Amino acid sequence: MDLNTVWFILITVLFIGYFFLEGFDYGVGMLLPFLGKDDAERRVLINTIGPHWDGNEVWLLTAGGASFAAFPEWYATLFSGFYLPLFLMLLGLIVRAVAFEYRSKQDSLKWRYNWDWMIFLGSFLTSLLWGVAVANILRGTPIDATKTYTGGFFNLLNPYGLIGGITFVMLFLYHGAVFLTLKVGGEFVERIKATAQKLWLPTVVMAVIFVLYTYIDVEIFAAKGFAAFIWPLIAAIALIMSGIYLKSGKDGLAFVMTSLTIVFVTITAFYTLYPNVMISSISPEYNLTIYNASASHYTLTVMTWVAGILVPFVLVYQAWSYMVFKKRITKDSELEY
């Protein structure tokens, strides 16, 4: 296995970590104004992710940095072509981060209520745009011989892209609701479980629609043959099992299943792309691959040594942080946000 493939796999792993961890963050953020009937309940919800949301975003920063260093041509084409949606995504992340930090700066219900809607908006916008971006990368975008994106913003808002966006929103909403069944205590958790069960079927429906549309509309997926269905099939089984476990009261196993769903959805996307990193809808000759978009062999070698030394420390630290804050949150807990 060459270093180009190794770094493609490492970037896949980083995005798996990001979508898995930040996925329930976004889900909690989108559920916040609807599940929390009063300020106390909304504070409980925010405190379930309060110690983790900023650490989870590090996975995105690391994935972006790794893409820039390992595949600079990919990074350049993606960030120049998807400039507006990525800017809106960044704006959503900024609004969300500011809302977390500022919502409790004043002892005013109206002040907190307004910031809670900012958390919802930032979480929803980011989730939607990630789905749109992933769908368009799979479907292909107009990239010419100079590796330049020649389309516009509205070119990305095609039916397949929008379905991808809605699917990501539903997956994250459901993932977040199941996460809350493990983190919230007291009578509040029963209402959360009921909400999670209501979200399950719409999520399954959207996932099925997205996979079928992918097979019809995405040429590289169909070209992979039967092998391409292995990963989404595992994701589908995990998603179905999550609903079964949720109804039987096995919330921990339900969360494991939603996590596996997101993991295998991400694997499906990157497996479908390989060895490409971006697909040109103009001509397959203009596709960006892990070879024509990569950095030098020396750069990849140095990066491999650095990642091999430092990444285990990051993983241990993040695992430790989740162990420290593993207790359920109730209205009687010490709430910081």
C-alpha positions in Angstrom: 0.0 0.0 0.0 1.5 3.3 -1.0 1.5 6.5 1.1 -1.1 8.1 -1.1 -3.6 5.4 -0.2 -2.5 5.5 3.4 -3.3 9.2 3.7 -6.6 8.7 1.9 -7.5 6.2 4.5 -6.3 8.4 7.3 -8.4 11.3 6.1 -11.4 8.9 5.9 -10.8 8.0 9.5 -10.7 11.7 10.5 -14.0 12.3 8.8 -15.5 9.2 10.4 -14.5 10.6 13.8 -15.8 14.0 12.9 -19.2 12.9 11.7 -19.6 10.4 14.5 -18.8 12.8 17.3 -20.0 16.1 15.9 -23.0 14.4 14.5 -24.7 14.0 17.9 -23.5 17.5 18.8 -25.4 18.9 15.8 -28.4 16.7 16.6 -28.6 18.0 20.1 -28.3 21.6 18.8 -31.1 21.1 16.4 -33.3 19.5 19.0 -32.6 22.1 21.6 -35.5 24.6 21.0 -38.0 21.8 20.6 -37.1 19.3 23.3 -36.4 21.8 26.0 -39.7 23.1 27.2 -38.1 25.6 29.6 -34.7 27.1 30.3 -33.8 24.4 32.8 -34.4 21.6 30.3 -32.5 23.5 27.6 -29.6 24.0 29.9 -29.6 20.2 30.6 -29.4 19.5 26.9 -26.6 21.9 26.3 -24.6 20.6 29.2 -24.6 17.1 27.7 -22.4 18.3 24.9 -20.9 21.4 26.6 -17.5 19.7 27.6 -17.1 18.1 24.2 -18.4 20.2 21.3 -15.3 22.2 20.7 -13.0 19.2 21.1 -15.1 17.3 18.5 -14.6 20.1 16.0 -10.8 19.5 16.2 -11.5 16.4 14.0 -12.7 18.7 11.2 -9.7 21.0 11.6 -7.3 18.0 11.5 -9.1 16.5 8.5 -8.9 19.9 6.7 -5.2 20.3 7.6 -4.4 16.7 6.5 -6.2 17.3 3.2 -4.2 20.5 2.6 -0.9 18.8 3.4 -1.4 15.4 1.7 -3.6 16.5 -1.3 -3.1 20.2 -1.9 -4.7 20.1 -5.4 -7.8 18.6 -3.8 -7.9 21.2 -1.1 -7.4 24.0 -3.6 -10.2 22.9 -6.0 -12.6 22.0 -3.2 -12.2 25.3 -1.2 -12.3 27.5 -4.3 -15.2 25.7 -6.0 -17.3 25.3 -2.8 -16.3 28.7 -1.5 -19.8 30.0 -0.7 -21.2 26.8 0.9 -18.1 26.4 3.0 -18.2 30.0 4.0 -21.9 29.5 5.1 -20.8 26.4 6.9 -18.1 28.3 8.7 -20.5 31.0 9.6 -22.8 28.4 11.1 -20.0 27.0 13.2 -19.0 30.5 14.4 -22.6 31.4 15.3 -23.0 28.1 17.1 -19.7 28.5 19.0 -20.6 32.1 20.1 -24.0 31.0 21.2 -22.6 28.3 23.5 -20.3 30.8 25.1 -22.7 33.7 25.4 -26.1 32.2 26.2 -25.5 32.3 30.0 -23.7 35.6 30.1 -26.9 37.4 31.1 -29.6 36.2 33.5 -32.4 36.8 31.0 -34.7 34.2 29.6 -35.2 36.1 26.4 -31.4 36.4 25.9 -30.9 32.7 26.4 -33.9 31.9 24.2 -32.5 33.9 21.3 -29.1 32.2 21.6 -30.7 28.8 21.7 -32.2 29.4 18.3 -28.7 30.5 17.1 -27.4 27.1 18.3 -30.2 25.5 16.3 -29.5 27.5 13.2 -25.8 26.9 13.3 -26.3 23.1 13.8 -28.9 22.8 11.1 -27.1 24.9 8.5 -23.8 23.0 9.0 -25.5 19.6 8.9 -27.5 20.5 5.7 -24.4 21.9 3.9 -22.3 18.9 4.8 -24.9 16.6 3.2 -25.0 18.8 0.1 -21.2 18.9 -0.2 -20.8 15.1 0.2 -23.5 14.4 -2.3 -22.1 16.7 -4.9 -18.5 15.4 -4.5 -19.9 11.9 -5.2 -22.1 13.0 -8.1 -19.4 15.0 -9.7 -19.0 18.8 -10.3 -17.8 20.7 -13.4 -14.0 20.6 -13.0 -12.0 21.5 -16.1 -8.5 20.4 -17.3 -6.8 23.0 -15.1 -8.5 21.4 -12.0 -10.7 24.5 -11.6 -14.4 24.3 -10.6 -16.4 26.1 -13.3 -19.9 25.9 -11.7 -21.7 28.2 -9.3 -23.3 27.9 -5.9 -26.7 27.0 -7.3 -25.2 24.3 -9.4 -24.7 22.5 -6.0 -28.3 22.8 -5.0 -29.5 20.1 -7.4 -32.1 17.5 -6.3 -29.5 14.9 -5.3 -27.5 17.4 -3.3 -30.6 18.6 -1.4 -31.6 15.0 -0.7 -28.1 14.4 0.6 -28.4 17.5 2.8 -31.8 16.4 4.3 -30.5 12.9 4.9 -27.5 14.2 6.9 -29.9 16.4 8.9 -32.1 13.5 9.8 -29.2 11.2 10.6 -27.7 13.8 13.0 -31.1 14.5 14.5 -31.7 10.9 15.3 -28.1 10.3 16.4 -28.3 13.2 18.8 -31.7 12.1 20.2 -30.3 8.6 20.9 -27.2 10.1 22.5 -29.4 12.2 24.8 -31.1 9.0 26.1 -27.7 8.0 27.6 -26.8 11.5 28.9 -30.0 12.9 30.4 -31.5 11.7 33.7 -34.8 12.1 35.4 -38.3 12.2 33.9 -37.0 14.3 31.0 -35.4 11.3 29.5 -38.7 9.6 28.7 -39.8 12.4 26.5 -36.4 12.2 24.7 -36.8 8.5 24.1 -40.2 9.1 22.6 -38.8 11.8 20.3 -35.9 9.4 19.2 -38.5 6.7 18.3 -40.5 9.2 16.3 -37.3 10.2 14.4 -36.3 6.7 13.5 -38.7 5.9 10.7 -38.3 9.3 8.8 -34.5 8.8 9.1 -34.8 5.3 7.6 -36.9 6.5 4.7 -34.5 9.4 3.9 -31.5 7.0 4.0 -33.2 4.6 1.6 -34.1 7.4 -0.8 -30.6 8.7 -0.7 -29.0 5.3 -1.4 -31.4 4.5 -4.3 -30.8 8.0 -5.8 -27.1 7.5 -5.4 -27.2 4.2 -7.4 -29.3 5.9 -10.1 -27.5 9.3 -10.3 -23.9 8.6 -9.3 -22.0 6.8 -12.0 -18.9 5.9 -10.0 -21.1 4.2 -7.4 -22.9 2.0 -10.0 -19.5 1.3 -11.6 -18.3 -0.3 -8.3 -20.8 -3.1 -8.8 -22.1 -5.3 -5.9 -19.1 -4.4 -3.7 -20.5 -0.8 -3.4 -23.6 -2.1 -1.7 -21.7 -3.9 1.2 -21.0 -0.7 3.2 -24.5 0.9 2.8 -26.1 -2.4 3.6 -24.2 -2.6 6.9 -25.2 1.0 7.6 -28.9 0.2 6.8 -28.9 -2.9 9.1 -27.3 -0.8 11.9 -29.9 1.9 11.4 -32.8 -0.6 11.5 -31.3 -2.4 14.6 -31.0 1.0 16.4 -34.8 1.4 16.2 -35.4 -2.1 17.5 -32.9 -1.7 20.4 -34.5 1.7 21.2 -38.0 0.3 21.5 -36.7 -2.5 23.7 -35.0 -0.1 26.1 -31.5 -1.0 25.2 -30.4 2.6 24.7 -26.6 1.9 24.8 -26.9 -0.6 22.0 -29.1 1.8 20.0 -26.4 4.4 20.3 -23.8 1.9 19.1 -26.0 1.2 16.1 -26.5 4.9 15.1 -22.7 5.4 15.5 -22.1 2.4 13.2 -24.6 3.9 10.7 -22.6 7.1 10.4 -19.3 5.2 10.3 -20.4 3.1 7.4 -22.1 5.9 5.6 -18.8 7.8 5.7 -16.9 4.6 4.5 -19.4 4.3 1.7 -18.7 7.8 0.4 -14.9 7.4 0.5 -14.9 3.9 -0.8 -17.1 5.1 -3.7 -14.6 7.9 -4.5 -11.4 5.9 -4.3 -9.0 6.4 -6.0 -10.6 9.7 -6.8 -10.9 12.6 -4.4 -13.1 14.8 -6.7 -15.2 13.8 -9.7 -15.4 15.9 -12.8 -18.8 16.0 -14.5 -17.1 17.3 -17.7 -14.8 14.4 -18.3 -13.3 11.5 -16.3 -9.9 12.6 -17.6 -10.2 15.7 -15.3 -11.0 13.7 -12.1 -8.7 14.6 -9.2 -7.1 11.4 -7.8 -4.9 10.6 -4.9 -2.0 10.7 -7.3 -2.5 13.8 -9.5 -3.7 15.8 -6.5 -1.1 14.7 -3.9 1.9 16.3 -2.3 5.4 14.9 -2.8 6.5 11.6 -1.5 8.8 13.3 1.0 6.0 15.4 2.4 3.8 12.3 2.8 6.6 10.4 4.5 7.3 13.2 7.1 3.5 13.6 7.7 3.2 9.8 8.3 5.9 9.9 11.0 4.4 13.0 12.7 0.8 11.5 12.6 2.0 8.2 13.9 3.6 9.8 17.0 1.0 12.5 17.9 -2.4 11.1 16.9 -2.4 8.4 19.7 -2.0 11.1 22.3 -5.0 13.0 20.9 -7.1 9.9 20.9 -6.2 9.0 24.5 -7.0 12.6 25.6 -10.4 12.7 24.0 -11.3 9.3 25.3 -10.3 10.5 28.8 -12.5 13.6 28.5 -15.5 11.5 27.7 -14.8 9.3 30.7 -14.5 12.3 33.0 -17.9 13.7 31.9 -19.8 10.4 31.6 -22.4 11.0 34.2 -26.0 11.7 33.3 -27.2 15.3 33.5 -30.3 16.3 35.4 -31.9 19.6 36.4 -30.3 19.2 39.8 -26.8 18.9 38.3 -24.4 21.9 38.3 -25.2 23.5 35.0 -22.6 25.7 33.4 -24.1 26.7 30.1 
